[in-house]
Amino acid sequence: MFKIGEFSKLTQVSIRMLRYYDEMGLLKPAEIDKFTNYRLYSTEQISALNKIIFLRDLGFNVYEIATALNHWDNKYIISQLENKRLEIENMIKSEQDKLLKIELAKKDIQQEKIAIHYNVSIKSIPSYQVFSLRRTVPDYYAEGQLWKEMSDFANENSIPISSNTFTIYHDTDYREKDVDIEICAPVARMGENTNGFIYRITEPVPIMACTMVYGRFENILGAYLALAKWLQEHNQYRMTGQSRQIVHRGPWNEEDPDKYLTEIQIPLIKIY
């Protein structure tokens, strides 16, 4: 048996961390000396400590480490490592997005363009005969996968679809996850519904507030804020129904994100 100081020196783990692992239930001393109350550790515990350090250095929290230690086998650990890999990739993407926003903000400030003005117009939207796919997807970024799925299906089944596509967001609020999205492509004739793809007639919208967003998709937030300000100033209107979005120029037909062109549409009713 080794005293905690001796065990710390042999394992190159500080006494503070060994006490912390004890308190968290990750690595209890093999024994407590009944006369001195010294924590005593055995050589057999070095393997468990190495596993704790291994998982800690990969970003696992205390709960995840405890769960892994209680279910330690190759298949389970590999699955947990894969989950952690995906989690870290998402964190990296989120941090990269923040870096991009910082650079854009710096550029806007230098060019005195931090306040972007969006023109809001009112128009009537007719009903459309469309080929559509509606799914609940993890987040708004997953919309691109739906368009790819529709494009592949249309090509494989020789379905002619218009390029004047649009998206309907069926949720009445903003969602961080589990977003109800329907992508729609106008078609000249109706067909048979299959594999989640359906033909339908969209509802006409008599009063639709519309604004154009130039540049990167990050600018869309500013458009919604402009719409909010416009609605506050034009309080004879109230939001209703499902918002829509049309990407007139996007990744598929424009290489420069600063030249993207997106149209935001919000249906309204006139209350007086």
VEXTOR-278730 format. One record per residue (C-alpha): residue in three letters; x, z, y negated. Coordinates in nm, 3 decimals. Each point is the difference from the previous one (the first is absolute). Last residue first. Example, Ala and Ser with C-alpha at 12.3 -4.5 7.8 and 13.67 -1.06 7.14 Angstrom:
! VEXTOR-278730
{rest=SER	u=1.367	w=0.714	v=0.106} .
{rest=ALA	u=-0.137	w=0.066	v=0.344} .
END
This chain:
! VEXTOR-278730
{rest=TYR	u=-5.766	w=-3.829	v=-4.713} .
{rest=ILE	u=0.141	w=0.069	v=0.348} .
{rest=LYS	u=0.170	w=-0.335	v=0.055} .
{rest=ILE	u=0.140	w=-0.018	v=0.351} .
{rest=LEU	u=0.359	w=-0.075	v=0.081} .
{rest=PRO	u=0.213	w=-0.161	v=0.273} .
{rest=ILE	u=0.379	w=0.043	v=-0.031} .
{rest=GLN	u=0.231	w=-0.301	v=0.033} .
{rest=ILE	u=0.381	w=0.002	v=-0.019} .
{rest=GLU	u=0.173	w=-0.337	v=-0.019} .
{rest=THR	u=0.363	w=-0.027	v=0.109} .
{rest=LEU	u=0.270	w=-0.237	v=-0.129} .
{rest=TYR	u=0.357	w=0.034	v=0.128} .
{rest=LYS	u=0.270	w=-0.130	v=-0.235} .
{rest=ASP	u=0.213	w=0.317	v=-0.012} .
{rest=PRO	u=-0.006	w=-0.004	v=0.381} .
{rest=ASP	u=0.210	w=-0.322	v=-0.006} .
{rest=GLU	u=-0.036	w=-0.203	v=0.321} .
{rest=GLU	u=-0.357	w=-0.118	v=-0.062} .
{rest=ASN	u=-0.232	w=-0.168	v=0.252} .
{rest=TRP	u=-0.010	w=0.237	v=0.302} .
{rest=PRO	u=0.126	w=0.310	v=-0.184} .
{rest=GLY	u=-0.278	w=-0.016	v=-0.260} .
{rest=ARG	u=-0.171	w=-0.226	v=-0.250} .
{rest=HIS	u=-0.379	w=0.001	v=-0.022} .
{rest=VAL	u=-0.025	w=0.342	v=0.166} .
{rest=ILE	u=-0.370	w=0.077	v=-0.022} .
{rest=GLN	u=-0.123	w=0.358	v=0.011} .
{rest=ARG	u=-0.346	w=0.142	v=0.043} .
{rest=SER	u=-0.176	w=0.327	v=-0.078} .
{rest=GLN	u=-0.298	w=0.114	v=0.207} .
{rest=GLY	u=-0.333	w=0.108	v=-0.146} .
{rest=THR	u=-0.065	w=0.163	v=-0.335} .
{rest=MET	u=0.185	w=0.087	v=-0.320} .
{rest=ARG	u=-0.206	w=0.081	v=-0.310} .
{rest=TYR	u=-0.058	w=-0.205	v=-0.311} .
{rest=GLN	u=-0.160	w=0.099	v=-0.332} .
{rest=ASN	u=0.306	w=0.219	v=-0.042} .
{rest=HIS	u=0.208	w=-0.285	v=-0.137} .
{rest=GLU	u=0.288	w=0.203	v=-0.153} .
{rest=GLN	u=0.033	w=0.221	v=0.308} .
{rest=LEU	u=-0.030	w=-0.305	v=0.221} .
{rest=TRP	u=0.284	w=-0.171	v=-0.190} .
{rest=LYS	u=0.222	w=0.308	v=0.038} .
{rest=ALA	u=-0.064	w=0.007	v=0.376} .
{rest=LEU	u=0.065	w=-0.373	v=0.023} .
{rest=ALA	u=0.332	w=0.049	v=-0.178} .
{rest=LEU	u=0.089	w=0.276	v=0.246} .
{rest=TYR	u=-0.088	w=-0.236	v=0.285} .
{rest=ALA	u=0.224	w=-0.266	v=-0.147} .
{rest=GLY	u=0.288	w=0.246	v=-0.038} .
{rest=LEU	u=-0.026	w=0.085	v=0.370} .
{rest=ILE	u=0.024	w=-0.372	v=0.081} .
{rest=ASN	u=0.345	w=-0.019	v=-0.162} .
{rest=GLU	u=0.166	w=0.119	v=0.323} .
{rest=PHE	u=-0.119	w=-0.328	v=0.155} .
{rest=ARG	u=0.272	w=-0.175	v=-0.197} .
{rest=GLY	u=-0.074	w=-0.241	v=-0.281} .
{rest=TYR	u=-0.312	w=-0.094	v=-0.189} .
{rest=VAL	u=-0.325	w=0.184	v=0.058} .
{rest=MET	u=-0.322	w=-0.176	v=-0.100} .
{rest=THR	u=-0.313	w=0.194	v=-0.087} .
{rest=CYS	u=-0.357	w=-0.024	v=0.119} .
{rest=ALA	u=-0.318	w=0.199	v=-0.052} .
{rest=MET	u=-0.274	w=-0.143	v=0.223} .
{rest=ILE	u=-0.367	w=-0.018	v=-0.095} .
{rest=PRO	u=-0.237	w=-0.208	v=0.214} .
{rest=VAL	u=0.189	w=0.061	v=0.326} .
{rest=PRO	u=-0.115	w=-0.230	v=0.280} .
{rest=GLU	u=0.011	w=0.146	v=0.351} .
{rest=THR	u=0.229	w=-0.162	v=0.251} .
{rest=ILE	u=-0.144	w=-0.239	v=0.257} .
{rest=ARG	u=0.141	w=0.049	v=0.347} .
{rest=TYR	u=0.226	w=-0.139	v=0.269} .
{rest=ILE	u=0.177	w=0.257	v=0.212} .
{rest=PHE	u=0.345	w=0.069	v=0.142} .
{rest=GLY	u=0.004	w=0.312	v=0.218} .
{rest=ASN	u=0.102	w=-0.192	v=0.311} .
{rest=THR	u=-0.276	w=-0.260	v=-0.044} .
{rest=ASN	u=-0.285	w=-0.098	v=-0.230} .
{rest=GLU	u=-0.113	w=-0.360	v=0.044} .
{rest=GLY	u=0.020	w=-0.243	v=-0.289} .
{rest=MET	u=-0.131	w=-0.056	v=-0.351} .
{rest=ARG	u=0.094	w=-0.300	v=-0.211} .
{rest=ALA	u=0.210	w=-0.082	v=-0.306} .
{rest=VAL	u=0.201	w=0.322	v=0.016} .
{rest=PRO	u=0.094	w=0.263	v=-0.259} .
{rest=ALA	u=0.274	w=0.240	v=0.119} .
{rest=CYS	u=-0.076	w=0.372	v=-0.004} .
{rest=ILE	u=0.211	w=0.309	v=0.071} .
{rest=GLU	u=-0.189	w=0.321	v=0.059} .
{rest=ILE	u=0.175	w=0.334	v=-0.050} .
{rest=ASP	u=-0.102	w=0.357	v=0.089} .
{rest=VAL	u=0.314	w=0.210	v=-0.070} .
{rest=ASP	u=0.102	w=0.269	v=0.248} .
{rest=LYS	u=0.273	w=0.154	v=-0.220} .
{rest=GLU	u=0.068	w=0.095	v=-0.363} .
{rest=ARG	u=-0.354	w=-0.103	v=-0.087} .
{rest=TYR	u=-0.136	w=-0.082	v=-0.347} .
{rest=ASP	u=-0.376	w=0.042	v=-0.022} .
{rest=THR	u=-0.318	w=-0.194	v=0.083} .
{rest=ASP	u=0.160	w=-0.145	v=0.313} .
{rest=HIS	u=-0.109	w=-0.357	v=0.079} .
{rest=TYR	u=0.297	w=-0.177	v=-0.156} .
{rest=ILE	u=-0.083	w=-0.372	v=0.001} .
{rest=THR	u=0.289	w=-0.246	v=0.007} .
{rest=PHE	u=0.003	w=-0.360	v=-0.124} .
{rest=THR	u=0.092	w=-0.348	v=0.116} .
{rest=ASN	u=-0.014	w=-0.320	v=-0.200} .
{rest=SER	u=0.234	w=-0.177	v=0.248} .
{rest=SER	u=-0.302	w=-0.127	v=0.188} .
{rest=ILE	u=-0.025	w=0.015	v=0.378} .
{rest=PRO	u=0.003	w=-0.269	v=0.266} .
{rest=ILE	u=-0.026	w=0.158	v=0.347} .
{rest=SER	u=0.221	w=-0.183	v=0.248} .
{rest=ASN	u=-0.011	w=0.285	v=0.254} .
{rest=GLU	u=0.373	w=0.078	v=0.009} .
{rest=ASN	u=0.036	w=-0.062	v=-0.373} .
{rest=ALA	u=-0.296	w=0.221	v=-0.091} .
{rest=PHE	u=0.123	w=0.279	v=0.228} .
{rest=ASP	u=0.353	w=-0.010	v=-0.146} .
{rest=SER	u=-0.133	w=0.003	v=-0.358} .
{rest=MET	u=-0.240	w=0.284	v=0.075} .
{rest=GLU	u=0.271	w=0.213	v=0.159} .
{rest=LYS	u=0.239	w=-0.074	v=-0.286} .
{rest=TRP	u=-0.267	w=0.096	v=-0.252} .
{rest=LEU	u=-0.066	w=0.325	v=0.187} .
{rest=GLN	u=0.374	w=0.079	v=0.006} .
{rest=GLY	u=0.014	w=-0.040	v=-0.377} .
{rest=GLU	u=-0.275	w=0.259	v=-0.040} .
{rest=ALA	u=0.225	w=0.263	v=0.160} .
{rest=TYR	u=0.144	w=0.091	v=-0.341} .
{rest=TYR	u=-0.337	w=0.150	v=-0.095} .
{rest=ASP	u=0.034	w=0.272	v=0.264} .
{rest=PRO	u=-0.050	w=0.076	v=0.371} .
{rest=VAL	u=-0.264	w=-0.272	v=0.059} .
{rest=THR	u=-0.377	w=0.019	v=0.046} .
{rest=ARG	u=-0.092	w=-0.358	v=0.082} .
{rest=ARG	u=-0.217	w=-0.285	v=-0.124} .
{rest=LEU	u=0.081	w=-0.364	v=0.074} .
{rest=SER	u=-0.185	w=-0.278	v=-0.177} .
{rest=PHE	u=-0.094	w=-0.369	v=0.011} .
{rest=VAL	u=-0.204	w=-0.051	v=-0.311} .
{rest=GLN	u=-0.307	w=-0.162	v=-0.152} .
{rest=TYR	u=0.011	w=0.130	v=-0.354} .
{rest=SER	u=-0.251	w=0.169	v=-0.227} .
{rest=PRO	u=0.044	w=-0.060	v=-0.371} .
{rest=ILE	u=0.212	w=0.215	v=-0.236} .
{rest=SER	u=-0.129	w=0.049	v=-0.354} .
{rest=LYS	u=0.256	w=0.066	v=-0.271} .
{rest=ILE	u=0.117	w=0.274	v=-0.233} .
{rest=SER	u=0.350	w=0.001	v=-0.147} .
{rest=VAL	u=0.271	w=0.262	v=-0.033} .
{rest=ASN	u=0.324	w=-0.093	v=-0.173} .
{rest=TYR	u=0.294	w=0.214	v=0.111} .
{rest=HIS	u=0.251	w=0.142	v=-0.245} .
{rest=ILE	u=0.326	w=0.132	v=0.141} .
{rest=ALA	u=0.134	w=0.312	v=-0.171} .
{rest=ILE	u=0.358	w=0.047	v=0.126} .
{rest=LYS	u=0.096	w=-0.338	v=-0.143} .
{rest=GLU	u=0.257	w=0.114	v=-0.255} .
{rest=GLN	u=0.265	w=-0.221	v=0.163} .
{rest=GLN	u=0.232	w=0.294	v=0.064} .
{rest=ILE	u=-0.297	w=0.213	v=0.103} .
{rest=ASP	u=-0.125	w=-0.269	v=0.238} .
{rest=LYS	u=0.342	w=-0.041	v=0.161} .
{rest=LYS	u=0.040	w=0.374	v=0.047} .
{rest=ALA	u=-0.349	w=0.018	v=0.150} .
{rest=LEU	u=0.079	w=-0.289	v=0.236} .
{rest=GLU	u=0.322	w=0.172	v=0.112} .
{rest=ILE	u=-0.184	w=0.328	v=0.056} .
{rest=LYS	u=-0.278	w=-0.178	v=0.188} .
{rest=LEU	u=0.259	w=-0.163	v=0.228} .
{rest=LEU	u=0.163	w=0.337	v=0.067} .
{rest=LYS	u=-0.341	w=0.147	v=0.085} .
{rest=ASP	u=-0.069	w=-0.287	v=0.241} .
{rest=GLN	u=0.339	w=0.067	v=0.163} .
{rest=GLU	u=-0.102	w=0.366	v=0.042} .
{rest=SER	u=-0.323	w=-0.102	v=0.173} .
{rest=LYS	u=0.185	w=-0.249	v=0.218} .
{rest=ILE	u=0.252	w=0.267	v=0.099} .
{rest=MET	u=-0.279	w=0.244	v=0.080} .
{rest=ASN	u=-0.174	w=-0.262	v=0.215} .
{rest=GLU	u=0.325	w=-0.068	v=0.186} .
{rest=ILE	u=0.049	w=0.376	v=0.047} .
{rest=GLU	u=-0.346	w=0.036	v=0.156} .
{rest=LEU	u=0.058	w=-0.301	v=0.226} .
{rest=ARG	u=0.329	w=0.147	v=0.122} .
{rest=LYS	u=-0.162	w=0.340	v=0.049} .
{rest=ASN	u=-0.268	w=-0.153	v=0.221} .
{rest=GLU	u=0.269	w=-0.182	v=0.200} .
{rest=LEU	u=0.196	w=0.325	v=0.040} .
{rest=GLN	u=-0.315	w=0.174	v=0.122} .
{rest=SER	u=-0.060	w=-0.273	v=0.259} .
{rest=ILE	u=0.362	w=0.025	v=0.117} .
{rest=ILE	u=-0.032	w=0.378	v=0.025} .
{rest=TYR	u=-0.313	w=-0.026	v=0.217} .
{rest=LYS	u=0.149	w=-0.253	v=0.241} .
{rest=ASN	u=0.333	w=0.184	v=0.028} .
{rest=ASP	u=-0.143	w=0.343	v=0.071} .
{rest=TRP	u=-0.022	w=0.306	v=-0.222} .
{rest=HIS	u=-0.359	w=0.109	v=-0.046} .
{rest=ASN	u=0.051	w=0.358	v=-0.126} .
{rest=LEU	u=0.314	w=-0.095	v=-0.194} .
{rest=ALA	u=-0.187	w=-0.292	v=-0.158} .
{rest=THR	u=-0.286	w=0.220	v=-0.117} .
{rest=ALA	u=0.241	w=0.252	v=-0.154} .
{rest=ILE	u=0.190	w=-0.280	v=-0.174} .
{rest=GLU	u=-0.320	w=-0.153	v=-0.138} .
{rest=TYR	u=-0.117	w=0.338	v=-0.133} .
{rest=VAL	u=0.339	w=0.069	v=-0.160} .
{rest=ASN	u=0.022	w=-0.340	v=-0.170} .
{rest=PHE	u=0.169	w=-0.307	v=0.149} .
{rest=GLY	u=0.221	w=-0.192	v=-0.242} .
{rest=LEU	u=0.258	w=-0.150	v=0.235} .
{rest=ASP	u=0.249	w=0.278	v=-0.080} .
{rest=ARG	u=-0.257	w=0.259	v=0.108} .
{rest=LEU	u=-0.054	w=-0.180	v=0.333} .
{rest=PHE	u=0.372	w=0.010	v=0.091} .
{rest=ILE	u=0.041	w=0.353	v=-0.137} .
{rest=ILE	u=-0.285	w=0.128	v=0.216} .
{rest=LYS	u=0.129	w=-0.186	v=0.306} .
{rest=ASN	u=0.348	w=0.144	v=-0.052} .
{rest=LEU	u=-0.151	w=0.350	v=-0.022} .
{rest=ALA	u=-0.176	w=-0.050	v=0.334} .
{rest=SER	u=0.328	w=-0.109	v=0.162} .
{rest=ILE	u=0.188	w=0.294	v=-0.154} .
{rest=GLN	u=-0.255	w=0.240	v=0.145} .
{rest=GLU	u=0.162	w=-0.003	v=0.347} .
{rest=THR	u=0.316	w=0.146	v=-0.158} .
{rest=SER	u=-0.192	w=0.320	v=-0.068} .
{rest=TYR	u=-0.099	w=0.164	v=-0.327} .
{rest=LEU	u=-0.013	w=0.366	v=-0.107} .
{rest=ARG	u=-0.176	w=0.124	v=-0.313} .
{rest=TYR	u=0.128	w=0.347	v=-0.087} .
{rest=ASN	u=-0.259	w=0.278	v=0.005} .
{rest=THR	u=0.289	w=0.247	v=0.038} .
{rest=PHE	u=-0.126	w=0.217	v=0.288} .
{rest=LYS	u=-0.261	w=-0.227	v=0.160} .
{rest=ASP	u=0.221	w=-0.308	v=-0.034} .
{rest=ILE	u=-0.249	w=-0.284	v=-0.053} .
{rest=GLU	u=0.014	w=-0.268	v=0.270} .
{rest=ALA	u=-0.008	w=-0.375	v=0.047} .
{rest=PRO	u=-0.048	w=-0.032	v=-0.373} .
{rest=LYS	u=-0.310	w=-0.202	v=-0.098} .
{rest=LEU	u=0.046	w=-0.366	v=-0.077} .
{rest=LEU	u=-0.293	w=-0.194	v=-0.144} .
{rest=GLY	u=-0.230	w=0.294	v=-0.069} .
{rest=MET	u=0.004	w=-0.053	v=-0.376} .
{rest=GLU	u=0.160	w=0.343	v=-0.059} .
{rest=ASP	u=0.269	w=-0.071	v=0.261} .
{rest=TYR	u=0.070	w=-0.344	v=-0.146} .
{rest=TYR	u=0.039	w=0.167	v=-0.342} .
{rest=ARG	u=0.238	w=0.261	v=0.141} .
{rest=LEU	u=0.212	w=-0.277	v=0.151} .
{rest=MET	u=-0.014	w=-0.186	v=-0.332} .
{rest=ARG	u=0.128	w=0.301	v=-0.196} .
{rest=ILE	u=0.270	w=0.065	v=0.262} .
{rest=SER	u=0.130	w=-0.348	v=-0.068} .
{rest=VAL	u=0.026	w=-0.262	v=0.273} .
{rest=GLN	u=0.348	w=-0.115	v=0.108} .
{rest=THR	u=-0.093	w=0.065	v=0.367} .
{rest=LEU	u=0.300	w=0.221	v=0.085} .
{rest=LYS	u=0.015	w=0.165	v=-0.343} .
{rest=SER	u=-0.371	w=0.076	v=-0.010} .
{rest=PHE	u=0.005	w=0.134	v=0.357} .
{rest=GLU	u=0.282	w=0.238	v=-0.098} .
{rest=GLY	u=-0.189	w=0.115	v=-0.308} .
{rest=ILE	u=-0.323	w=0.040	v=0.198} .
{rest=LYS	u=0.169	w=0.211	v=0.264} .
{rest=PHE	u=0.079	w=-0.188	v=0.319} .
{rest=MET	u=-0.109	w=0.073	v=0.354} .
END
